[in-house]
């Protein structure tokens, strides 16, 4: 297969000239309301979904009292034994996500 890099205009055969000109005229009339080269955008529903999810999250309590109470009881009874590596990893991740003050 050979690629022709010559992008010069190529003459149309006589039999195709009139039909091509008519088709071009019909296309320009059909698209009279749409400007040539006009931009169009279609927005997805992602923005609305994010807004709805944000509203749901804002309705949740900031402190989960049940969880706090369960942890408090575990600490007071001596049954709470956190894993040092997990705790250190969580602290590092938390500090990495926080912007510098």
N, C-alpha and C positions, 0 to 999 in steps of 0.2 A: 504494500500500500504506500502510495506516495502522497505527501501533503503538499499542497500548492500554497506557498506563502505569498503569492502575488494577490493582493487584495484590491486590485484595480477593478473598475466597473466592467462588467461583462455584458455585451449587447444581448438583448432578448431576440429570439427569432420573431420575424414579422407576425406570425400567427398568434403569438402570445401578448403582443404589445397592447392591443386594444382591450383585451379582457383584463389585463393586469391594471391598466389605468382606470378602468371602470370599477374594479374591485377596490382600488385604493380610494377612489372617490366615495364609494359606499361606506368604507370603513371610517373615513373622516366624518361623514355625515352621521353615522351611527354613534360615534363617540363624541359628538358635539358637546354634550354636557360634561364630559370628563376631560379635563385639561391634559394635554400631553405631558408625560413625566410627572404627574401628580403623585404625591405620596399618600399611602393609606396605612392605617394602623388598626390592628385588632387587639383589644386587650382581653387577657384571659380573666377568669374569675378568681385568680390567685389573690389579688388585692382584697377582694371582698371576704375571702376565706380567712386571710390573715387578720383582718379587722374583727371578724366574728370570733376567731380563736383568742385574740387579745382581750376582747371583752369578757370571754369566759374565764380566762386566767385571772383577770383583775377581780372577778367575783369570788375567787377562792380565798380562804383566809391565809394571811401571811405566815402565821404560826399554827402548826398542826398540834393542837393541845393534847390530843390523844397520844400522839407519838412522844411528845415531850414528857407526859406523865409516865408512859411506859419506860422510857429511858431513865427518868428520875428514880423510879422504883427499882430498876435493875442496878443502878449505881448504889443506891442506899442498901440494897440487899447484898451487894458484893458479887452479883452474878454477871455484871457487865465487864467484859474483857475485850476491849477493842484490839484489832490487829495493828501493830505499830507500823508496818509497811503500808497498809491501806490508809491509815490516818495520815502518814507523811505524804503519800501520793495525792490524797485528796487536798491537802494543804497546798502542795506545789501547784496542782491544777487550778485551785481557786486563786492563788496569787498570780498565776500566769494569765488568767482571764481578766483580772482587775487592771484597769488603767493606772499608770503611775500618777501619784498625787503631786 
